[in-house]
Amino acid sequence: TVIAAPSGELAILPVATSALATAGTGDVLAGSIAGLLAQDVAPFAAACLGSWIHGMAGLLCAQEIGAIGVVASDLLPRLPLVLRKMYEC
């Protein structure tokens, strides 16, 4: 995933899983980014962090459920797990 800002700033997200290639997961991503924006995180940082959180939750789904059969609601309980792990670092 490449994240690009109008200023030309770029970020490459090295997290990828086909588990996220299903209906509704983009809505979860948008909600994650919107939640960060609501907490006054800068837009580019919110896009990067929200995408990373979303990707990591997708990886957890793939490990626990398998890449096939994940639905968007499977991501929701894994988002706080990803956040908790992030804050432990």
HTML snippet that shows the backbone in 3Dmol.js (N, CA, C, O; Angstrom):
<script src="https://3Dmol.org/build/3Dmol-min.js"></script>
<div id="view" style="width:600px;height:400px;position:relative"></div>
<script>
const pdb = `
ATOM      1  N   THR A   1       0.846  -1.185   0.000  1.00  0.00           N
ATOM      2  CA  THR A   1       0.000   0.000   0.000  1.00  0.00           C
ATOM      3  C   THR A   1       0.881   1.234   0.000  1.00  0.00           C
ATOM      4  O   THR A   1       1.803   1.341   0.809  1.00  0.00           O
ATOM      5  N   VAL A   2       0.608   2.161  -0.894  1.00  0.00           N
ATOM      6  CA  VAL A   2       1.314   3.438  -0.938  1.00  0.00           C
ATOM      7  C   VAL A   2       0.347   4.516  -0.460  1.00  0.00           C
ATOM      8  O   VAL A   2      -0.781   4.615  -0.945  1.00  0.00           O
ATOM      9  N   ILE A   3       0.800   5.315   0.490  1.00  0.00           N
ATOM     10  CA  ILE A   3       0.003   6.423   1.019  1.00  0.00           C
ATOM     11  C   ILE A   3       0.690   7.697   0.560  1.00  0.00           C
ATOM     12  O   ILE A   3       1.882   7.885   0.804  1.00  0.00           O
ATOM     13  N   ALA A   4      -0.050   8.571  -0.099  1.00  0.00           N
ATOM     14  CA  ALA A   4       0.525   9.789  -0.658  1.00  0.00           C
ATOM     15  C   ALA A   4      -0.241  11.010  -0.178  1.00  0.00           C
ATOM     16  O   ALA A   4      -1.472  11.020  -0.149  1.00  0.00           O
ATOM     17  N   ALA A   5       0.510  12.040   0.197  1.00  0.00           N
ATOM     18  CA  ALA A   5      -0.080  13.316   0.611  1.00  0.00           C
ATOM     19  C   ALA A   5       0.007  14.300  -0.554  1.00  0.00           C
ATOM     20  O   ALA A   5       0.873  14.155  -1.417  1.00  0.00           O
ATOM     21  N   PRO A   6      -0.871  15.291  -0.590  1.00  0.00           N
ATOM     22  CA  PRO A   6      -0.804  16.302  -1.650  1.00  0.00           C
ATOM     23  C   PRO A   6       0.543  17.020  -1.693  1.00  0.00           C
ATOM     24  O   PRO A   6       0.952  17.516  -2.742  1.00  0.00           O
ATOM     25  N   SER A   7       1.231  17.075  -0.552  1.00  0.00           N
ATOM     26  CA  SER A   7       2.535  17.738  -0.486  1.00  0.00           C
ATOM     27  C   SER A   7       3.634  16.939  -1.182  1.00  0.00           C
ATOM     28  O   SER A   7       4.733  17.448  -1.399  1.00  0.00           O
ATOM     29  N   GLY A   8       3.337  15.690  -1.530  1.00  0.00           N
ATOM     30  CA  GLY A   8       4.328  14.830  -2.148  1.00  0.00           C
ATOM     31  C   GLY A   8       4.920  13.818  -1.187  1.00  0.00           C
ATOM     32  O   GLY A   8       5.676  12.938  -1.599  1.00  0.00           O
ATOM     33  N   GLU A   9       4.584  13.935   0.088  1.00  0.00           N
ATOM     34  CA  GLU A   9       5.071  12.981   1.079  1.00  0.00           C
ATOM     35  C   GLU A   9       4.487  11.600   0.770  1.00  0.00           C
ATOM     36  O   GLU A   9       3.304  11.472   0.457  1.00  0.00           O
ATOM     37  N   LEU A  10       5.334  10.570   0.862  1.00  0.00           N
ATOM     38  CA  LEU A  10       4.918   9.203   0.556  1.00  0.00           C
ATOM     39  C   LEU A  10       5.263   8.273   1.702  1.00  0.00           C
ATOM     40  O   LEU A  10       6.239   8.486   2.421  1.00  0.00           O
ATOM     41  N   ALA A  11       4.467   7.259   1.861  1.00  0.00           N
ATOM     42  CA  ALA A  11       4.766   6.187   2.805  1.00  0.00           C
ATOM     43  C   ALA A  11       4.373   4.876   2.145  1.00  0.00           C
ATOM     44  O   ALA A  11       3.381   4.804   1.420  1.00  0.00           O
ATOM     45  N   ILE A  12       5.153   3.854   2.403  1.00  0.00           N
ATOM     46  CA  ILE A  12       4.845   2.518   1.900  1.00  0.00           C
ATOM     47  C   ILE A  12       4.551   1.638   3.102  1.00  0.00           C
ATOM     48  O   ILE A  12       5.374   1.511   4.008  1.00  0.00           O
ATOM     49  N   LEU A  13       3.389   1.042   3.103  1.00  0.00           N
ATOM     50  CA  LEU A  13       2.968   0.173   4.189  1.00  0.00           C
ATOM     51  C   LEU A  13       3.368  -1.258   3.839  1.00  0.00           C
ATOM     52  O   LEU A  13       2.866  -1.818   2.864  1.00  0.00           O
ATOM     53  N   PRO A  14       4.270  -1.855   4.626  1.00  0.00           N
ATOM     54  CA  PRO A  14       4.743  -3.200   4.290  1.00  0.00           C
ATOM     55  C   PRO A  14       3.846  -4.319   4.822  1.00  0.00           C
ATOM     56  O   PRO A  14       4.285  -5.466   4.905  1.00  0.00           O
ATOM     57  N   VAL A  15       2.614  -4.009   5.179  1.00  0.00           N
ATOM     58  CA  VAL A  15       1.681  -5.001   5.717  1.00  0.00           C
ATOM     59  C   VAL A  15       0.672  -5.333   4.627  1.00  0.00           C
ATOM     60  O   VAL A  15       0.014  -4.440   4.092  1.00  0.00           O
ATOM     61  N   ALA A  16       0.548  -6.616   4.298  1.00  0.00           N
ATOM     62  CA  ALA A  16      -0.392  -6.996   3.245  1.00  0.00           C
ATOM     63  C   ALA A  16      -0.964  -8.375   3.531  1.00  0.00           C
ATOM     64  O   ALA A  16      -0.254  -9.279   3.972  1.00  0.00           O
ATOM     65  N   THR A  17      -2.243  -8.519   3.277  1.00  0.00           N
ATOM     66  CA  THR A  17      -2.894  -9.821   3.368  1.00  0.00           C
ATOM     67  C   THR A  17      -4.137  -9.825   2.488  1.00  0.00           C
ATOM     68  O   THR A  17      -4.872  -8.840   2.420  1.00  0.00           O
ATOM     69  N   SER A  18      -4.353 -10.926   1.831  1.00  0.00           N
ATOM     70  CA  SER A  18      -5.553 -11.048   1.000  1.00  0.00           C
ATOM     71  C   SER A  18      -6.819 -11.155   1.849  1.00  0.00           C
ATOM     72  O   SER A  18      -7.925 -11.076   1.315  1.00  0.00           O
ATOM     73  N   ALA A  19      -6.672 -11.333   3.155  1.00  0.00           N
ATOM     74  CA  ALA A  19      -7.837 -11.377   4.048  1.00  0.00           C
ATOM     75  C   ALA A  19      -8.616 -10.068   4.003  1.00  0.00           C
ATOM     76  O   ALA A  19      -9.811 -10.048   4.298  1.00  0.00           O
ATOM     77  N   LEU A  20      -7.952  -8.979   3.638  1.00  0.00           N
ATOM     78  CA  LEU A  20      -8.609  -7.673   3.584  1.00  0.00           C
ATOM     79  C   LEU A  20      -9.296  -7.407   2.245  1.00  0.00           C
ATOM     80  O   LEU A  20      -9.895  -6.349   2.055  1.00  0.00           O
ATOM     81  N   ALA A  21      -9.212  -8.352   1.328  1.00  0.00           N
ATOM     82  CA  ALA A  21      -9.829  -8.180   0.008  1.00  0.00           C
ATOM     83  C   ALA A  21     -11.267  -8.683   0.042  1.00  0.00           C
ATOM     84  O   ALA A  21     -11.641  -9.602  -0.686  1.00  0.00           O
ATOM     85  N   THR A  22     -12.054  -8.062   0.899  1.00  0.00           N
ATOM     86  CA  THR A  22     -13.454  -8.451   1.035  1.00  0.00           C
ATOM     87  C   THR A  22     -14.310  -7.220   1.318  1.00  0.00           C
ATOM     88  O   THR A  22     -13.820  -6.208   1.819  1.00  0.00           O
ATOM     89  N   ALA A  23     -15.568  -7.320   0.994  1.00  0.00           N
ATOM     90  CA  ALA A  23     -16.481  -6.180   1.133  1.00  0.00           C
ATOM     91  C   ALA A  23     -16.513  -5.661   2.566  1.00  0.00           C
ATOM     92  O   ALA A  23     -16.600  -6.431   3.523  1.00  0.00           O
ATOM     93  N   GLY A  24     -16.442  -4.358   2.690  1.00  0.00           N
ATOM     94  CA  GLY A  24     -16.591  -3.708   3.983  1.00  0.00           C
ATOM     95  C   GLY A  24     -15.310  -3.402   4.712  1.00  0.00           C
ATOM     96  O   GLY A  24     -15.306  -2.582   5.631  1.00  0.00           O
ATOM     97  N   THR A  25     -14.209  -4.044   4.327  1.00  0.00           N
ATOM     98  CA  THR A  25     -12.967  -3.784   5.061  1.00  0.00           C
ATOM     99  C   THR A  25     -12.459  -2.369   4.812  1.00  0.00           C
ATOM    100  O   THR A  25     -11.804  -1.786   5.677  1.00  0.00           O
ATOM    101  N   GLY A  26     -12.750  -1.815   3.650  1.00  0.00           N
ATOM    102  CA  GLY A  26     -12.381  -0.421   3.388  1.00  0.00           C
ATOM    103  C   GLY A  26     -13.142   0.545   4.281  1.00  0.00           C
ATOM    104  O   GLY A  26     -12.628   1.604   4.640  1.00  0.00           O
ATOM    105  N   ASP A  27     -14.363   0.181   4.637  1.00  0.00           N
ATOM    106  CA  ASP A  27     -15.140   1.004   5.566  1.00  0.00           C
ATOM    107  C   ASP A  27     -14.509   0.986   6.955  1.00  0.00           C
ATOM    108  O   ASP A  27     -14.486   2.003   7.648  1.00  0.00           O
ATOM    109  N   VAL A  28     -13.995  -0.181   7.357  1.00  0.00           N
ATOM    110  CA  VAL A  28     -13.299  -0.274   8.644  1.00  0.00           C
ATOM    111  C   VAL A  28     -12.043   0.591   8.606  1.00  0.00           C
ATOM    112  O   VAL A  28     -11.732   1.281   9.577  1.00  0.00           O
ATOM    113  N   LEU A  29     -11.327   0.555   7.494  1.00  0.00           N
ATOM    114  CA  LEU A  29     -10.141   1.399   7.334  1.00  0.00           C
ATOM    115  C   LEU A  29     -10.509   2.873   7.434  1.00  0.00           C
ATOM    116  O   LEU A  29      -9.855   3.630   8.151  1.00  0.00           O
ATOM    117  N   ALA A  30     -11.544   3.280   6.724  1.00  0.00           N
ATOM    118  CA  ALA A  30     -11.973   4.684   6.758  1.00  0.00           C
ATOM    119  C   ALA A  30     -12.361   5.102   8.169  1.00  0.00           C
ATOM    120  O   ALA A  30     -12.045   6.213   8.595  1.00  0.00           O
ATOM    121  N   GLY A  31     -13.037   4.229   8.891  1.00  0.00           N
ATOM    122  CA  GLY A  31     -13.412   4.534  10.265  1.00  0.00           C
ATOM    123  C   GLY A  31     -12.215   4.650  11.178  1.00  0.00           C
ATOM    124  O   GLY A  31     -12.198   5.493  12.075  1.00  0.00           O
ATOM    125  N   SER A  32     -11.215   3.819  10.965  1.00  0.00           N
ATOM    126  CA  SER A  32      -9.989   3.890  11.767  1.00  0.00           C
ATOM    127  C   SER A  32      -9.282   5.223  11.547  1.00  0.00           C
ATOM    128  O   SER A  32      -8.835   5.863  12.499  1.00  0.00           O
ATOM    129  N   ILE A  33      -9.188   5.629  10.302  1.00  0.00           N
ATOM    130  CA  ILE A  33      -8.536   6.901   9.982  1.00  0.00           C
ATOM    131  C   ILE A  33      -9.361   8.063  10.524  1.00  0.00           C
ATOM    132  O   ILE A  33      -8.805   9.007  11.084  1.00  0.00           O
ATOM    133  N   ALA A  34     -10.668   8.003  10.364  1.00  0.00           N
ATOM    134  CA  ALA A  34     -11.539   9.074  10.876  1.00  0.00           C
ATOM    135  C   ALA A  34     -11.432   9.198  12.388  1.00  0.00           C
ATOM    136  O   ALA A  34     -11.438  10.306  12.924  1.00  0.00           O
ATOM    137  N   GLY A  35     -11.334   8.072  13.076  1.00  0.00           N
ATOM    138  CA  GLY A  35     -11.179   8.104  14.525  1.00  0.00           C
ATOM    139  C   GLY A  35      -9.892   8.787  14.944  1.00  0.00           C
ATOM    140  O   GLY A  35      -9.868   9.530  15.925  1.00  0.00           O
ATOM    141  N   LEU A  36      -8.828   8.538  14.206  1.00  0.00           N
ATOM    142  CA  LEU A  36      -7.553   9.202  14.501  1.00  0.00           C
ATOM    143  C   LEU A  36      -7.638  10.695  14.207  1.00  0.00           C
ATOM    144  O   LEU A  36      -7.131  11.510  14.978  1.00  0.00           O
ATOM    145  N   LEU A  37      -8.274  11.054  13.105  1.00  0.00           N
ATOM    146  CA  LEU A  37      -8.449  12.474  12.781  1.00  0.00           C
ATOM    147  C   LEU A  37      -9.248  13.182  13.868  1.00  0.00           C
ATOM    148  O   LEU A  37      -8.959  14.332  14.200  1.00  0.00           O
ATOM    149  N   ALA A  38     -10.248  12.505  14.423  1.00  0.00           N
ATOM    150  CA  ALA A  38     -11.067  13.092  15.487  1.00  0.00           C
ATOM    151  C   ALA A  38     -10.257  13.326  16.760  1.00  0.00           C
ATOM    152  O   ALA A  38     -10.643  14.120  17.618  1.00  0.00           O
ATOM    153  N   GLN A  39      -9.129  12.624  16.870  1.00  0.00           N
ATOM    154  CA  GLN A  39      -8.242  12.802  18.020  1.00  0.00           C
ATOM    155  C   GLN A  39      -7.113  13.787  17.707  1.00  0.00           C
ATOM    156  O   GLN A  39      -6.104  13.833  18.410  1.00  0.00           O
ATOM    157  N   ASP A  40      -7.294  14.565  16.654  1.00  0.00           N
ATOM    158  CA  ASP A  40      -6.344  15.596  16.229  1.00  0.00           C
ATOM    159  C   ASP A  40      -5.008  15.055  15.728  1.00  0.00           C
ATOM    160  O   ASP A  40      -3.995  15.750  15.794  1.00  0.00           O
ATOM    161  N   VAL A  41      -4.999  13.829  15.233  1.00  0.00           N
ATOM    162  CA  VAL A  41      -3.809  13.312  14.572  1.00  0.00           C
ATOM    163  C   VAL A  41      -3.759  13.959  13.189  1.00  0.00           C
ATOM    164  O   VAL A  41      -4.783  14.059  12.512  1.00  0.00           O
ATOM    165  N   ALA A  42      -2.584  14.395  12.774  1.00  0.00           N
ATOM    166  CA  ALA A  42      -2.420  15.031  11.463  1.00  0.00           C
ATOM    167  C   ALA A  42      -2.891  14.077  10.357  1.00  0.00           C
ATOM    168  O   ALA A  42      -2.729  12.863  10.483  1.00  0.00           O
ATOM    169  N   PRO A  43      -3.470  14.612   9.280  1.00  0.00           N
ATOM    170  CA  PRO A  43      -4.059  13.757   8.242  1.00  0.00           C
ATOM    171  C   PRO A  43      -3.127  12.691   7.661  1.00  0.00           C
ATOM    172  O   PRO A  43      -3.530  11.534   7.536  1.00  0.00           O
ATOM    173  N   PHE A  44      -1.910  13.049   7.311  1.00  0.00           N
ATOM    174  CA  PHE A  44      -1.006  12.053   6.732  1.00  0.00           C
ATOM    175  C   PHE A  44      -0.656  10.988   7.760  1.00  0.00           C
ATOM    176  O   PHE A  44      -0.626   9.799   7.443  1.00  0.00           O
ATOM    177  N   ALA A  45      -0.394  11.411   8.988  1.00  0.00           N
ATOM    178  CA  ALA A  45      -0.081  10.461  10.058  1.00  0.00           C
ATOM    179  C   ALA A  45      -1.282   9.562  10.336  1.00  0.00           C
ATOM    180  O   ALA A  45      -1.117   8.366  10.575  1.00  0.00           O
ATOM    181  N   ALA A  46      -2.486  10.128  10.307  1.00  0.00           N
ATOM    182  CA  ALA A  46      -3.700   9.335  10.532  1.00  0.00           C
ATOM    183  C   ALA A  46      -3.868   8.285   9.435  1.00  0.00           C
ATOM    184  O   ALA A  46      -4.239   7.145   9.713  1.00  0.00           O
ATOM    185  N   ALA A  47      -3.598   8.669   8.202  1.00  0.00           N
ATOM    186  CA  ALA A  47      -3.698   7.713   7.095  1.00  0.00           C
ATOM    187  C   ALA A  47      -2.680   6.587   7.259  1.00  0.00           C
ATOM    188  O   ALA A  47      -2.998   5.418   7.043  1.00  0.00           O
ATOM    189  N   CYS A  48      -1.464   6.943   7.640  1.00  0.00           N
ATOM    190  CA  CYS A  48      -0.414   5.932   7.821  1.00  0.00           C
ATOM    191  C   CYS A  48      -0.725   5.014   8.995  1.00  0.00           C
ATOM    192  O   CYS A  48      -0.681   3.791   8.865  1.00  0.00           O
ATOM    193  N   LEU A  49      -1.041   5.610  10.140  1.00  0.00           N
ATOM    194  CA  LEU A  49      -1.297   4.814  11.336  1.00  0.00           C
ATOM    195  C   LEU A  49      -2.573   3.991  11.189  1.00  0.00           C
ATOM    196  O   LEU A  49      -2.599   2.814  11.548  1.00  0.00           O
ATOM    197  N   GLY A  50      -3.626   4.605  10.666  1.00  0.00           N
ATOM    198  CA  GLY A  50      -4.874   3.869  10.463  1.00  0.00           C
ATOM    199  C   GLY A  50      -4.692   2.695   9.517  1.00  0.00           C
ATOM    200  O   GLY A  50      -5.260   1.625   9.737  1.00  0.00           O
ATOM    201  N   SER A  51      -3.912   2.885   8.476  1.00  0.00           N
ATOM    202  CA  SER A  51      -3.648   1.809   7.521  1.00  0.00           C
ATOM    203  C   SER A  51      -2.834   0.695   8.158  1.00  0.00           C
ATOM    204  O   SER A  51      -3.075  -0.485   7.902  1.00  0.00           O
ATOM    205  N   TRP A  52      -1.871   1.072   8.985  1.00  0.00           N
ATOM    206  CA  TRP A  52      -1.049   0.067   9.668  1.00  0.00           C
ATOM    207  C   TRP A  52      -1.898  -0.747  10.644  1.00  0.00           C
ATOM    208  O   TRP A  52      -1.813  -1.975  10.666  1.00  0.00           O
ATOM    209  N   ILE A  53      -2.711  -0.073  11.444  1.00  0.00           N
ATOM    210  CA  ILE A  53      -3.583  -0.757  12.402  1.00  0.00           C
ATOM    211  C   ILE A  53      -4.524  -1.713  11.659  1.00  0.00           C
ATOM    212  O   ILE A  53      -4.702  -2.862  12.062  1.00  0.00           O
ATOM    213  N   HIS A  54      -5.114  -1.223  10.582  1.00  0.00           N
ATOM    214  CA  HIS A  54      -6.025  -2.019   9.756  1.00  0.00           C
ATOM    215  C   HIS A  54      -5.303  -3.241   9.183  1.00  0.00           C
ATOM    216  O   HIS A  54      -5.832  -4.353   9.215  1.00  0.00           O
ATOM    217  N   GLY A  55      -4.111  -3.031   8.669  1.00  0.00           N
ATOM    218  CA  GLY A  55      -3.341  -4.131   8.097  1.00  0.00           C
ATOM    219  C   GLY A  55      -2.963  -5.177   9.130  1.00  0.00           C
ATOM    220  O   GLY A  55      -3.043  -6.377   8.866  1.00  0.00           O
ATOM    221  N   MET A  56      -2.549  -4.724  10.308  1.00  0.00           N
ATOM    222  CA  MET A  56      -2.180  -5.660  11.364  1.00  0.00           C
ATOM    223  C   MET A  56      -3.393  -6.456  11.844  1.00  0.00           C
ATOM    224  O   MET A  56      -3.281  -7.650  12.120  1.00  0.00           O
ATOM    225  N   ALA A  57      -4.547  -5.802  11.943  1.00  0.00           N
ATOM    226  CA  ALA A  57      -5.776  -6.515  12.309  1.00  0.00           C
ATOM    227  C   ALA A  57      -6.114  -7.556  11.240  1.00  0.00           C
ATOM    228  O   ALA A  57      -6.582  -8.650  11.554  1.00  0.00           O
ATOM    229  N   GLY A  58      -5.873  -7.206   9.988  1.00  0.00           N
ATOM    230  CA  GLY A  58      -6.084  -8.159   8.898  1.00  0.00           C
ATOM    231  C   GLY A  58      -5.158  -9.357   8.993  1.00  0.00           C
ATOM    232  O   GLY A  58      -5.570 -10.487   8.730  1.00  0.00           O
ATOM    233  N   LEU A  59      -3.905  -9.115   9.369  1.00  0.00           N
ATOM    234  CA  LEU A  59      -2.966 -10.225   9.547  1.00  0.00           C
ATOM    235  C   LEU A  59      -3.411 -11.139  10.680  1.00  0.00           C
ATOM    236  O   LEU A  59      -3.313 -12.361  10.567  1.00  0.00           O
ATOM    237  N   LEU A  60      -3.898 -10.558  11.772  1.00  0.00           N
ATOM    238  CA  LEU A  60      -4.415 -11.377  12.872  1.00  0.00           C
ATOM    239  C   LEU A  60      -5.589 -12.232  12.401  1.00  0.00           C
ATOM    240  O   LEU A  60      -5.678 -13.414  12.736  1.00  0.00           O
ATOM    241  N   CYS A  61      -6.481 -11.635  11.627  1.00  0.00           N
ATOM    242  CA  CYS A  61      -7.613 -12.391  11.078  1.00  0.00           C
ATOM    243  C   CYS A  61      -7.120 -13.544  10.215  1.00  0.00           C
ATOM    244  O   CYS A  61      -7.622 -14.663  10.319  1.00  0.00           O
ATOM    245  N   ALA A  62      -6.146 -13.274   9.372  1.00  0.00           N
ATOM    246  CA  ALA A  62      -5.616 -14.311   8.485  1.00  0.00           C
ATOM    247  C   ALA A  62      -5.005 -15.454   9.291  1.00  0.00           C
ATOM    248  O   ALA A  62      -5.166 -16.622   8.937  1.00  0.00           O
ATOM    249  N   GLN A  63      -4.302 -15.116  10.379  1.00  0.00           N
ATOM    250  CA  GLN A  63      -3.687 -16.146  11.222  1.00  0.00           C
ATOM    251  C   GLN A  63      -4.740 -16.968  11.958  1.00  0.00           C
ATOM    252  O   GLN A  63      -4.613 -18.187  12.078  1.00  0.00           O
ATOM    253  N   GLU A  64      -5.775 -16.299  12.447  1.00  0.00           N
ATOM    254  CA  GLU A  64      -6.760 -16.965  13.295  1.00  0.00           C
ATOM    255  C   GLU A  64      -7.896 -17.624  12.517  1.00  0.00           C
ATOM    256  O   GLU A  64      -8.407 -18.665  12.930  1.00  0.00           O
ATOM    257  N   ILE A  65      -8.293 -17.028  11.396  1.00  0.00           N
ATOM    258  CA  ILE A  65      -9.447 -17.505  10.631  1.00  0.00           C
ATOM    259  C   ILE A  65      -9.014 -18.132   9.316  1.00  0.00           C
ATOM    260  O   ILE A  65      -9.612 -19.097   8.841  1.00  0.00           O
ATOM    261  N   GLY A  66      -7.971 -17.570   8.740  1.00  0.00           N
ATOM    262  CA  GLY A  66      -7.541 -17.937   7.399  1.00  0.00           C
ATOM    263  C   GLY A  66      -7.829 -16.780   6.468  1.00  0.00           C
ATOM    264  O   GLY A  66      -8.733 -15.985   6.727  1.00  0.00           O
ATOM    265  N   ALA A  67      -7.083 -16.675   5.399  1.00  0.00           N
ATOM    266  CA  ALA A  67      -7.234 -15.538   4.487  1.00  0.00           C
ATOM    267  C   ALA A  67      -8.569 -15.560   3.758  1.00  0.00           C
ATOM    268  O   ALA A  67      -9.071 -14.514   3.347  1.00  0.00           O
ATOM    269  N   ILE A  68      -9.144 -16.740   3.595  1.00  0.00           N
ATOM    270  CA  ILE A  68     -10.438 -16.860   2.922  1.00  0.00           C
ATOM    271  C   ILE A  68     -11.524 -16.956   3.986  1.00  0.00           C
ATOM    272  O   ILE A  68     -11.418 -17.749   4.921  1.00  0.00           O
ATOM    273  N   GLY A  69     -12.548 -16.159   3.841  1.00  0.00           N
ATOM    274  CA  GLY A  69     -13.668 -16.233   4.764  1.00  0.00           C
ATOM    275  C   GLY A  69     -13.728 -15.120   5.788  1.00  0.00           C
ATOM    276  O   GLY A  69     -14.660 -15.072   6.590  1.00  0.00           O
ATOM    277  N   VAL A  70     -12.753 -14.224   5.779  1.00  0.00           N
ATOM    278  CA  VAL A  70     -12.777 -13.082   6.692  1.00  0.00           C
ATOM    279  C   VAL A  70     -13.851 -12.107   6.221  1.00  0.00           C
ATOM    280  O   VAL A  70     -13.952 -11.815   5.029  1.00  0.00           O
ATOM    281  N   VAL A  71     -14.642 -11.613   7.148  1.00  0.00           N
ATOM    282  CA  VAL A  71     -15.604 -10.554   6.842  1.00  0.00           C
ATOM    283  C   VAL A  71     -15.212  -9.322   7.647  1.00  0.00           C
ATOM    284  O   VAL A  71     -14.488  -9.426   8.637  1.00  0.00           O
ATOM    285  N   ALA A  72     -15.685  -8.176   7.228  1.00  0.00           N
ATOM    286  CA  ALA A  72     -15.263  -6.911   7.835  1.00  0.00           C
ATOM    287  C   ALA A  72     -15.443  -6.901   9.350  1.00  0.00           C
ATOM    288  O   ALA A  72     -14.593  -6.375  10.069  1.00  0.00           O
ATOM    289  N   SER A  73     -16.522  -7.467   9.836  1.00  0.00           N
ATOM    290  CA  SER A  73     -16.765  -7.450  11.284  1.00  0.00           C
ATOM    291  C   SER A  73     -15.736  -8.266  12.059  1.00  0.00           C
ATOM    292  O   SER A  73     -15.588  -8.078  13.266  1.00  0.00           O
ATOM    293  N   ASP A  74     -15.023  -9.168  11.389  1.00  0.00           N
ATOM    294  CA  ASP A  74     -13.954  -9.920  12.053  1.00  0.00           C
ATOM    295  C   ASP A  74     -12.803  -9.012  12.474  1.00  0.00           C
ATOM    296  O   ASP A  74     -12.070  -9.329  13.411  1.00  0.00           O
ATOM    297  N   LEU A  75     -12.645  -7.894  11.788  1.00  0.00           N
ATOM    298  CA  LEU A  75     -11.563  -6.965  12.117  1.00  0.00           C
ATOM    299  C   LEU A  75     -11.805  -6.242  13.439  1.00  0.00           C
ATOM    300  O   LEU A  75     -10.861  -5.941  14.170  1.00  0.00           O
ATOM    301  N   LEU A  76     -13.068  -5.967  13.743  1.00  0.00           N
ATOM    302  CA  LEU A  76     -13.392  -5.086  14.864  1.00  0.00           C
ATOM    303  C   LEU A  76     -12.821  -5.528  16.202  1.00  0.00           C
ATOM    304  O   LEU A  76     -12.231  -4.696  16.891  1.00  0.00           O
ATOM    305  N   PRO A  77     -12.956  -6.787  16.615  1.00  0.00           N
ATOM    306  CA  PRO A  77     -12.388  -7.155  17.911  1.00  0.00           C
ATOM    307  C   PRO A  77     -10.861  -7.207  17.915  1.00  0.00           C
ATOM    308  O   PRO A  77     -10.242  -7.265  18.978  1.00  0.00           O
ATOM    309  N   ARG A  78     -10.266  -7.188  16.749  1.00  0.00           N
ATOM    310  CA  ARG A  78      -8.809  -7.255  16.675  1.00  0.00           C
ATOM    311  C   ARG A  78      -8.153  -5.875  16.686  1.00  0.00           C
ATOM    312  O   ARG A  78      -6.956  -5.766  16.952  1.00  0.00           O
ATOM    313  N   LEU A  79      -8.913  -4.830  16.405  1.00  0.00           N
ATOM    314  CA  LEU A  79      -8.349  -3.475  16.426  1.00  0.00           C
ATOM    315  C   LEU A  79      -7.795  -3.113  17.803  1.00  0.00           C
ATOM    316  O   LEU A  79      -6.672  -2.615  17.879  1.00  0.00           O
ATOM    317  N   PRO A  80      -8.536  -3.342  18.904  1.00  0.00           N
ATOM    318  CA  PRO A  80      -7.966  -3.016  20.214  1.00  0.00           C
ATOM    319  C   PRO A  80      -6.740  -3.863  20.554  1.00  0.00           C
ATOM    320  O   PRO A  80      -5.845  -3.400  21.261  1.00  0.00           O
ATOM    321  N   LEU A  81      -6.694  -5.102  20.055  1.00  0.00           N
ATOM    322  CA  LEU A  81      -5.519  -5.941  20.294  1.00  0.00           C
ATOM    323  C   LEU A  81      -4.287  -5.336  19.642  1.00  0.00           C
ATOM    324  O   LEU A  81      -3.208  -5.304  20.233  1.00  0.00           O
ATOM    325  N   VAL A  82      -4.459  -4.857  18.418  1.00  0.00           N
ATOM    326  CA  VAL A  82      -3.346  -4.217  17.707  1.00  0.00           C
ATOM    327  C   VAL A  82      -2.910  -2.954  18.442  1.00  0.00           C
ATOM    328  O   VAL A  82      -1.715  -2.715  18.610  1.00  0.00           O
ATOM    329  N   LEU A  83      -3.867  -2.153  18.877  1.00  0.00           N
ATOM    330  CA  LEU A  83      -3.534  -0.919  19.609  1.00  0.00           C
ATOM    331  C   LEU A  83      -2.787  -1.235  20.898  1.00  0.00           C
ATOM    332  O   LEU A  83      -1.807  -0.569  21.230  1.00  0.00           O
ATOM    333  N   ARG A  84      -3.241  -2.240  21.616  1.00  0.00           N
ATOM    334  CA  ARG A  84      -2.581  -2.620  22.867  1.00  0.00           C
ATOM    335  C   ARG A  84      -1.133  -3.032  22.601  1.00  0.00           C
ATOM    336  O   ARG A  84      -0.225  -2.612  23.319  1.00  0.00           O
ATOM    337  N   LYS A  85      -0.917  -3.851  21.574  1.00  0.00           N
ATOM    338  CA  LYS A  85       0.444  -4.271  21.226  1.00  0.00           C
ATOM    339  C   LYS A  85       1.297  -3.078  20.818  1.00  0.00           C
ATOM    340  O   LYS A  85       2.481  -3.010  21.148  1.00  0.00           O
ATOM    341  N   MET A  86       0.692  -2.141  20.101  1.00  0.00           N
ATOM    342  CA  MET A  86       1.425  -0.957  19.656  1.00  0.00           C
ATOM    343  C   MET A  86       1.891  -0.136  20.858  1.00  0.00           C
ATOM    344  O   MET A  86       3.033   0.320  20.890  1.00  0.00           O
ATOM    345  N   TYR A  87       1.017   0.052  21.840  1.00  0.00           N
ATOM    346  CA  TYR A  87       1.370   0.855  23.007  1.00  0.00           C
ATOM    347  C   TYR A  87       2.358   0.154  23.924  1.00  0.00           C
ATOM    348  O   TYR A  87       3.028   0.813  24.719  1.00  0.00           O
ATOM    349  N   GLU A  88       2.468  -1.178  23.834  1.00  0.00           N
ATOM    350  CA  GLU A  88       3.438  -1.918  24.636  1.00  0.00           C
ATOM    351  C   GLU A  88       4.860  -1.730  24.125  1.00  0.00           C
ATOM    352  O   GLU A  88       5.816  -1.929  24.874  1.00  0.00           O
ATOM    353  N   CYS A  89       5.012  -1.351  22.869  1.00  0.00           N
ATOM    354  CA  CYS A  89       6.348  -1.200  22.267  1.00  0.00           C
ATOM    355  C   CYS A  89       7.077   0.014  22.774  1.00  0.00           C
ATOM    356  O   CYS A  89       8.208   0.271  22.361  1.00  0.00           O
TER     357      CYS A  89
END
`;
const viewer = $3Dmol.createViewer("view");
viewer.addModel(pdb, "pdb");
viewer.setStyle({}, {cartoon: {color: "spectrum"}});
viewer.zoomTo();
viewer.render();
</script>
